[in-house]
Amino acid sequence: MYPNLYYVFKAWFGVEWKGLSILNTFGLMVAIAFIVAAIVLTSELKRKEKLGLLSPREEMITVGKPATLAELILNALIGFVFGFKVIGLLFSRPADMNPQEYIFSGQGNVVGGILIGLALAGMKWYDKNKQKLKEPERRNVRIWPHDRVGDIIILGLVFGIIGAKLFDNLENWDEFIKDPVGRLFSASGLTFYGGLIVAAIAICWYASKRGIRLIHLVDAAAPALMIAYAVGRIGCQVAGDGDWGIYNSAYVINKEGKSVLAQENEFQTVLKNDSSYFLHGEAPDAQGKMVYVTDRKHSSLAEVQHANFKGASFLPNWFFAYAYPKNVNKDGILIPGDKDEHNRMLPLPVFPTPLYETIACSLLFLLLWVLRTRIKMPGFMFGIYLIINGIERFTIEKIRVNTTYTIGSLHPTQAEIIALALLLGGIGLIVYQYLHKKSYG
């Protein structure tokens, strides 16, 4: 696993550049996912604009005005926050605090914040002053929907994080009640569907305010959403963020930390030997002291979820059972002889579900990409996306670890409930559009 770029460069190039530890691999892949989504969405919007399905909107803007006091203050504040944290990460972070904890703490470098804040405010003043006219002019400009992709992506990022945190805390309400501030401002704990729902509401509101036809926007967004999810799941797999599956009892971990086929009753033997981990969420540290390492505790070993599945021999064992060594969550037991900050792995291998989702959603993206030019009914593309997204997630939930709810005799997870709602919503959208016979023409 590569919890941050320090581990990537150490493993690939044999160099140990500690400064790279501030760059989390999960965050990097999320950033790449947004960039990929922006490229795909821009391409689709331009295609729909050429078909005459989306039109530009004329807006009046003022050019030649100097920077206002509000603009300078806003840039100074943004620069201060950025400098306060980034300069602090580089020069002021305590040795015993990881970058993610530092980012969400109240600590930082005040001098760095002031310097960066003044720099950004100065750049804003210089840029505006360079374009200043004796008499500011009002000009009418045409803005196409694809010109607004930057705003749409930023809205998706901000409200996606808000929604992901909101739904994660609703899913783990007991933990939220114990430490609401810590849960809200922690770097961990993000629920994809929560982010998708809240971001979608914000973007739909923005589109309606900017005169973008919503049905064509969501159709254009369908392939972008699918590939962004596939890329984002790479980050989950590479960083080992805890979004893995249940244990695969057909395998165990050998002394080298690799998955090997389990002998008879060997899985149960490991469960008993590491019972403190499974029952109390504890494992020994380097000094032999029991420390808290995971929140996935069970009231008895019989409750530990697992499935016995022996994979095809032509594929590597880790494709079916993986222990996530050096995972970013520091979850698991110590790796013998490893002195790094991230030096733990799971005591038993699990199904690497993020890897499965990356593969599945990449193939589903290709399907949507092929269908996008063949479908003539507006809303069908997005309806298909909702259906296949719901089926994919509902299926993968069968081998994932998640909090369950009790609804009568059923015990679905939050993701299963939302996935089912998306599937039904996709079917409903397609049926509605078909009955109303609304075509592209």
C-alpha positions as CSV (number, residue, x, y, z in Angstrom):
1,M,0.0,0.0,0.0
2,Y,1.0,3.6,-0.6
3,P,-0.8,5.8,2.0
4,N,1.1,8.9,0.6
5,L,3.7,9.7,-2.1
6,Y,6.6,9.1,0.3
7,Y,5.8,5.4,0.1
8,V,5.4,5.5,-3.6
9,F,8.8,7.0,-4.2
10,K,10.4,4.8,-1.6
11,A,9.1,1.6,-3.2
12,W,9.6,2.6,-6.8
13,F,12.8,4.7,-6.8
14,G,14.4,3.8,-3.4
15,V,14.5,7.4,-2.2
16,E,13.1,8.6,1.2
17,W,11.8,12.1,0.7
18,K,9.8,12.8,3.9
19,G,8.3,15.9,2.5
20,L,6.2,13.8,0.1
21,S,4.3,12.4,3.1
22,I,1.9,15.4,3.0
23,L,0.6,14.2,-0.3
24,N,-2.0,11.6,0.3
25,T,-2.5,9.1,-2.5
26,F,-6.2,8.8,-1.9
27,G,-6.6,12.6,-2.2
28,L,-4.4,12.6,-5.3
29,M,-6.6,10.0,-7.0
30,V,-9.7,12.0,-6.1
31,A,-8.2,15.1,-7.7
32,I,-7.4,13.1,-10.8
33,A,-11.0,11.7,-10.8
34,F,-12.4,15.2,-10.8
35,I,-10.0,16.2,-13.7
36,V,-11.0,13.2,-15.7
37,A,-14.7,13.9,-15.0
38,A,-14.2,17.5,-16.2
39,I,-12.6,16.4,-19.4
40,V,-15.4,13.9,-20.2
41,L,-18.2,16.3,-19.2
42,T,-16.8,19.1,-21.3
43,S,-16.5,16.8,-24.3
44,E,-20.1,15.7,-23.9
45,L,-21.5,19.2,-23.4
46,K,-19.7,20.4,-26.5
47,R,-21.2,17.5,-28.5
48,K,-24.7,18.4,-27.3
49,E,-24.1,22.1,-28.1
50,K,-23.2,21.1,-31.7
51,L,-26.4,19.1,-31.9
52,G,-28.4,22.2,-30.8
53,L,-29.5,20.6,-27.5
54,L,-27.8,23.2,-25.3
55,S,-27.6,26.9,-26.0
56,P,-25.4,29.7,-24.7
57,R,-26.6,32.4,-22.3
58,E,-25.8,36.1,-22.7
59,E,-24.6,37.8,-19.6
60,M,-23.5,41.4,-18.8
61,I,-20.1,41.7,-17.2
62,T,-18.1,44.7,-16.2
63,V,-14.5,45.0,-17.4
64,G,-11.8,47.5,-16.4
65,K,-12.7,47.9,-12.8
66,P,-9.9,47.8,-10.1
67,A,-10.0,45.2,-7.4
68,T,-12.6,45.8,-4.8
69,L,-11.8,45.7,-1.1
70,A,-14.0,42.6,-0.8
71,E,-12.0,40.8,-3.5
72,L,-8.7,41.6,-1.8
73,I,-10.0,40.5,1.6
74,L,-11.3,37.2,0.1
75,N,-8.0,36.4,-1.6
76,A,-6.1,37.3,1.5
77,L,-8.3,34.9,3.6
78,I,-7.9,32.1,1.1
79,G,-4.2,32.6,1.0
80,F,-4.0,32.8,4.8
81,V,-5.8,29.4,5.2
82,F,-3.6,27.8,2.5
83,G,-0.4,29.2,3.9
84,F,-1.4,28.5,7.5
85,K,-1.8,24.8,6.7
86,V,0.7,24.1,3.9
87,I,3.6,26.0,5.4
88,G,2.7,24.5,8.8
89,L,2.8,21.0,7.3
90,L,6.2,21.6,5.9
91,F,7.8,23.3,8.9
92,S,5.6,23.1,12.0
93,R,3.9,19.7,12.0
94,P,4.6,17.7,15.2
95,A,6.5,14.5,14.6
96,D,3.8,12.4,16.2
97,M,0.9,13.9,14.1
98,N,0.2,12.6,10.6
99,P,-0.6,15.1,7.8
100,Q,-4.4,14.3,7.7
101,E,-4.8,14.9,11.5
102,Y,-2.8,18.2,11.1
103,I,-4.9,19.4,8.2
104,F,-8.1,19.0,10.3
105,S,-6.6,20.4,13.5
106,G,-6.4,24.0,14.7
107,Q,-2.6,24.0,14.3
108,G,-0.7,25.9,11.6
109,N,1.9,28.4,10.7
110,V,0.6,32.0,11.3
111,V,3.6,33.7,9.6
112,G,3.2,31.4,6.5
113,G,-0.5,32.2,6.4
114,I,0.1,36.0,6.5
115,L,2.8,35.8,3.8
116,I,0.7,33.7,1.4
117,G,-2.4,35.8,2.2
118,L,-0.6,39.0,1.3
119,A,0.9,37.4,-1.8
120,L,-2.5,36.3,-3.2
121,A,-4.1,39.7,-2.4
122,G,-1.2,41.4,-4.1
123,M,-1.6,39.2,-7.2
124,K,-5.3,40.0,-7.4
125,W,-4.6,43.7,-7.1
126,Y,-1.9,43.6,-9.8
127,D,-4.0,41.5,-12.2
128,K,-7.0,43.9,-11.9
129,N,-4.8,47.0,-12.1
130,K,-3.2,45.7,-15.3
131,Q,-6.7,45.5,-16.9
132,K,-8.0,48.7,-15.4
133,L,-9.7,51.2,-17.8
134,K,-10.3,54.9,-17.3
135,E,-14.0,54.2,-17.6
136,P,-15.1,50.6,-16.8
137,E,-17.2,49.1,-19.5
138,R,-20.3,46.9,-19.5
139,R,-20.0,44.1,-22.1
140,N,-22.4,41.4,-23.2
141,V,-20.7,38.0,-23.4
142,R,-22.0,34.6,-24.5
143,I,-21.3,31.8,-22.1
144,W,-21.8,28.2,-23.2
145,P,-22.7,25.4,-20.8
146,H,-19.2,23.8,-21.3
147,D,-17.7,27.1,-20.1
148,R,-19.2,26.5,-16.7
149,V,-17.7,23.0,-16.2
150,G,-15.1,24.6,-13.8
151,D,-17.9,25.9,-11.6
152,I,-19.8,22.6,-11.8
153,I,-16.7,20.6,-10.7
154,I,-16.0,23.0,-7.8
155,L,-19.6,22.7,-6.6
156,G,-19.3,18.9,-6.9
157,L,-16.1,18.9,-4.9
158,V,-17.4,21.1,-2.0
159,F,-20.9,19.7,-1.7
160,G,-19.7,16.2,-2.4
161,I,-17.4,16.4,0.7
162,I,-20.2,17.9,2.8
163,G,-22.6,15.2,1.7
164,A,-20.1,12.4,2.1
165,K,-19.4,13.5,5.7
166,L,-23.1,14.0,6.5
167,F,-24.1,10.6,5.3
168,D,-21.1,8.9,6.9
169,N,-22.1,10.3,10.3
170,L,-25.7,9.3,9.8
171,E,-24.5,5.8,9.0
172,N,-22.3,5.8,12.1
173,W,-24.6,7.8,14.4
174,D,-23.4,6.2,17.7
175,E,-19.8,7.2,17.0
176,F,-20.9,10.7,15.9
177,I,-22.7,11.2,19.2
178,K,-19.6,10.2,21.2
179,D,-17.4,12.7,19.4
180,P,-19.4,15.0,17.0
181,V,-16.6,17.6,16.5
182,G,-14.0,14.9,15.9
183,R,-16.2,13.0,13.5
184,L,-17.1,16.2,11.5
185,F,-13.5,17.4,11.1
186,S,-11.7,14.1,10.8
187,A,-10.0,13.3,7.5
188,S,-11.6,9.9,7.4
189,G,-15.1,8.7,7.0
190,L,-16.6,9.6,3.6
191,T,-19.7,8.0,2.0
192,F,-19.8,8.1,-1.8
193,Y,-23.6,8.1,-2.2
194,G,-23.9,10.9,0.3
195,G,-21.5,13.0,-1.7
196,L,-23.3,12.1,-4.9
197,I,-26.7,13.1,-3.7
198,V,-25.8,16.4,-2.0
199,A,-23.5,17.4,-4.9
200,A,-26.2,16.5,-7.4
201,I,-28.7,18.8,-5.6
202,A,-26.3,21.7,-5.6
203,I,-25.3,21.3,-9.3
204,C,-29.0,21.0,-10.4
205,W,-29.8,24.2,-8.6
206,Y,-26.8,25.9,-10.2
207,A,-27.8,24.7,-13.7
208,S,-31.4,25.9,-13.3
209,K,-30.0,29.3,-12.3
210,R,-27.7,29.5,-15.3
211,G,-30.3,28.4,-17.8
212,I,-28.8,25.0,-18.6
213,R,-31.4,22.3,-19.6
214,L,-31.1,19.9,-16.8
215,I,-32.1,16.7,-18.7
216,H,-29.3,17.2,-21.2
217,L,-26.8,18.1,-18.4
218,V,-27.5,14.9,-16.5
219,D,-27.2,12.8,-19.7
220,A,-23.8,14.4,-20.4
221,A,-22.7,13.8,-16.8
222,A,-23.5,10.1,-16.8
223,P,-20.3,8.8,-18.4
224,A,-18.3,11.4,-16.4
225,L,-19.7,10.2,-13.1
226,M,-19.0,6.6,-13.9
227,I,-15.3,7.1,-14.9
228,A,-14.7,9.4,-11.9
229,Y,-16.0,6.7,-9.5
230,A,-13.7,4.2,-11.2
231,V,-10.7,6.4,-10.8
232,G,-11.6,7.4,-7.2
233,R,-11.7,3.7,-6.2
234,I,-8.1,3.4,-7.3
235,G,-7.3,5.7,-4.5
236,C,-9.2,3.6,-2.0
237,Q,-7.3,0.5,-3.2
238,V,-3.9,2.1,-3.3
239,A,-4.2,3.9,0.0
240,G,-6.0,1.1,1.8
241,D,-8.6,3.5,3.3
242,G,-10.7,0.8,5.0
243,D,-13.3,0.5,2.2
244,W,-12.5,-3.2,1.7
245,G,-14.6,-6.3,1.7
246,I,-15.3,-9.1,4.2
247,Y,-12.6,-11.7,5.0
248,N,-12.0,-14.5,2.5
249,S,-11.6,-17.6,4.7
250,A,-10.1,-19.6,1.8
251,Y,-6.8,-17.7,2.4
252,V,-4.5,-16.6,5.3
253,I,-1.4,-14.5,5.4
254,N,2.0,-16.1,5.5
255,K,5.2,-14.7,7.2
256,E,6.0,-12.6,4.2
257,G,2.6,-10.9,4.4
258,K,1.3,-12.6,1.2
259,S,-2.0,-14.4,0.8
260,V,-1.8,-18.2,0.6
261,L,-4.4,-20.9,0.6
262,A,-5.6,-21.7,4.1
263,Q,-5.2,-25.2,5.6
264,E,-8.1,-26.9,7.3
265,N,-9.3,-24.8,10.3
266,E,-6.4,-22.3,9.8
267,F,-8.7,-19.4,9.4
268,Q,-10.4,-20.1,12.7
269,T,-7.0,-20.5,14.4
270,V,-5.9,-17.0,13.3
271,L,-9.3,-15.6,14.6
272,K,-8.6,-17.1,18.0
273,N,-4.9,-16.0,18.1
274,D,-5.8,-12.4,17.2
275,S,-9.1,-12.3,19.2
276,S,-8.2,-9.0,20.8
277,Y,-8.2,-7.4,17.4
278,F,-11.5,-8.9,16.3
279,L,-13.3,-8.5,19.7
280,H,-11.8,-5.3,21.1
281,G,-10.3,-3.5,18.1
282,E,-6.8,-3.8,19.8
283,A,-3.4,-5.1,18.7
284,P,0.0,-4.9,20.3
285,D,2.4,-2.0,19.4
286,A,6.2,-2.3,19.0
287,Q,6.6,-2.4,22.8
288,G,3.9,-5.1,23.2
289,K,1.3,-2.7,24.6
290,M,-2.2,-3.2,23.4
291,V,-3.4,-0.2,21.5
292,Y,-6.7,0.7,19.7
293,V,-6.3,0.1,15.9
294,T,-9.7,-0.5,14.4
295,D,-13.4,0.2,15.0
296,R,-14.6,-3.0,13.4
297,K,-15.2,-4.9,16.6
298,H,-17.5,-7.9,17.1
299,S,-19.2,-9.2,20.2
300,S,-18.0,-12.7,19.4
301,L,-15.7,-14.4,16.9
302,A,-18.8,-16.1,15.3
303,E,-20.0,-12.7,14.2
304,V,-16.9,-12.0,12.0
305,Q,-18.1,-11.9,8.5
306,H,-16.3,-14.0,5.9
307,A,-16.9,-16.0,2.8
308,N,-14.9,-19.0,1.5
309,F,-14.0,-18.4,-2.1
310,K,-10.9,-19.9,-3.8
311,G,-10.0,-17.9,-6.8
312,A,-8.9,-19.1,-10.2
313,S,-5.3,-20.3,-10.3
314,F,-4.2,-18.2,-13.3
315,L,-4.9,-15.0,-11.2
316,P,-2.7,-13.9,-8.3
317,N,-4.0,-14.7,-4.8
318,W,-4.2,-11.0,-3.8
319,F,-6.9,-10.5,-6.4
320,F,-9.2,-12.5,-4.1
321,A,-7.6,-12.0,-0.7
322,Y,-5.5,-9.0,0.3
323,A,-4.2,-7.9,3.7
324,Y,-3.7,-4.2,2.8
325,P,-0.2,-3.8,4.3
326,K,0.8,-0.3,5.2
327,N,-2.8,0.9,4.9
328,V,-3.4,4.6,5.5
329,N,-5.8,3.8,8.5
330,K,-3.0,2.0,10.4
331,D,-5.4,-0.8,10.8
332,G,-4.3,-4.3,11.7
333,I,-1.4,-6.1,13.3
334,L,2.3,-5.0,13.2
335,I,4.3,-6.0,10.1
336,P,7.4,-7.8,11.6
337,G,10.5,-5.6,11.4
338,D,8.8,-2.6,9.8
339,K,9.6,0.7,11.5
340,D,7.7,3.0,9.2
341,E,4.7,5.2,10.4
342,H,2.3,2.9,8.5
343,N,3.5,-0.5,9.5
344,R,0.3,-2.6,10.0
345,M,-1.6,-5.1,7.9
346,L,-4.9,-7.0,8.4
347,P,-4.5,-10.2,10.3
348,L,-6.6,-12.0,7.7
349,P,-7.0,-11.1,4.0
350,V,-10.2,-9.5,2.7
351,F,-11.8,-9.2,-0.7
352,P,-10.2,-6.1,-2.4
353,T,-13.6,-4.6,-3.3
354,P,-12.2,-1.2,-4.5
355,L,-10.2,-3.1,-7.1
356,Y,-13.4,-4.9,-8.3
357,E,-15.3,-1.6,-8.5
358,T,-12.5,0.1,-10.5
359,I,-12.7,-2.7,-13.0
360,A,-16.5,-2.9,-13.1
361,C,-17.0,0.8,-13.4
362,S,-14.4,1.2,-16.1
363,L,-16.2,-1.3,-18.2
364,L,-19.5,0.3,-17.5
365,F,-18.0,3.7,-18.5
366,L,-17.0,2.1,-21.9
367,L,-20.6,0.9,-22.2
368,L,-22.0,4.4,-21.6
369,W,-19.5,5.9,-23.9
370,V,-20.6,3.6,-26.8
371,L,-24.3,4.2,-26.1
372,R,-24.1,8.0,-25.8
373,T,-24.3,8.7,-29.6
374,R,-26.9,6.0,-30.2
375,I,-29.6,7.0,-27.7
376,K,-32.0,9.6,-29.0
377,M,-34.3,9.9,-26.0
378,P,-33.3,12.6,-23.4
379,G,-33.0,11.2,-19.9
380,F,-32.3,7.6,-21.1
381,M,-28.5,7.9,-20.6
382,F,-28.9,9.1,-17.1
383,G,-31.5,6.5,-16.4
384,I,-29.2,3.8,-17.6
385,Y,-26.4,5.2,-15.5
386,L,-28.6,5.1,-12.4
387,I,-29.7,1.5,-13.1
388,I,-26.2,0.1,-13.7
389,N,-24.7,2.1,-10.9
390,G,-27.3,0.8,-8.5
391,I,-26.8,-2.8,-9.6
392,E,-23.1,-2.5,-9.4
393,R,-23.1,-1.1,-5.9
394,F,-25.9,-3.4,-4.6
395,T,-23.9,-6.4,-5.8
396,I,-20.6,-5.3,-4.3
397,E,-22.2,-4.6,-1.0
398,K,-22.7,-8.4,-0.6
399,I,-19.0,-8.8,0.2
400,R,-18.3,-5.4,1.8
401,V,-18.3,-4.5,5.5
402,N,-20.8,-1.7,6.3
403,T,-23.2,-0.7,9.0
404,T,-26.6,-2.3,8.6
405,Y,-30.1,-1.1,9.4
406,T,-33.0,-3.3,10.6
407,I,-36.2,-3.0,8.5
408,G,-38.4,-5.8,9.7
409,S,-36.6,-9.1,8.9
410,L,-34.2,-7.3,6.5
411,H,-30.8,-5.9,7.4
412,P,-29.7,-3.7,4.5
413,T,-26.8,-1.3,4.5
414,Q,-27.2,2.4,3.7
415,A,-25.5,1.9,0.3
416,E,-27.9,-1.0,-0.5
417,I,-30.9,1.2,0.3
418,I,-29.6,4.1,-1.8
419,A,-28.5,1.7,-4.6
420,L,-32.0,0.2,-4.8
421,A,-33.5,3.7,-4.9
422,L,-31.2,4.7,-7.7
423,L,-32.1,1.5,-9.7
424,L,-35.8,2.2,-9.3
425,G,-35.3,5.9,-10.0
426,G,-33.5,5.0,-13.3
427,I,-36.2,2.7,-14.4
428,G,-38.8,5.4,-13.5
429,L,-37.0,8.1,-15.4
430,I,-36.7,5.9,-18.6
431,V,-40.4,4.9,-18.4
432,Y,-41.5,8.5,-17.9
433,Q,-39.4,9.8,-20.8
434,Y,-40.6,6.9,-23.0
435,L,-44.3,7.5,-22.2
436,H,-44.0,11.2,-23.0
437,K,-42.1,10.4,-26.2
438,K,-39.6,13.2,-25.8
439,S,-36.8,12.6,-28.3
440,Y,-33.8,14.6,-29.4
441,G,-35.4,15.0,-32.8
